[in-house]
Amino acid sequence: MTIGIDLGDVWSHYCTLNQDGEAVDRGRFRTTPKAIEKWFTDVARRGSRWRPGHIRSGSVPSWRN
């Protein structure tokens, strides 16, 4: 399983892929410390083992300022 997360200023979006690369879950959560902690806790409760893998980061584009 692979989980991709796009962290945003207000909302963060995620997509979960199965072993065949098919999207099996998509959604969003608020980008607040409490909501992020809840999302990771819920992932663990569903039996997923969170293992950070490839991490890419970027910044807010200058045109957004």
Secondary structure, 3 states (H helix, E strand, C coil): CEEEEECCCCEEEEEEECCCCCEEEEEEEECCHHHHHHHHHHHHHCCCCCCCCCCCCCCCCHHHC
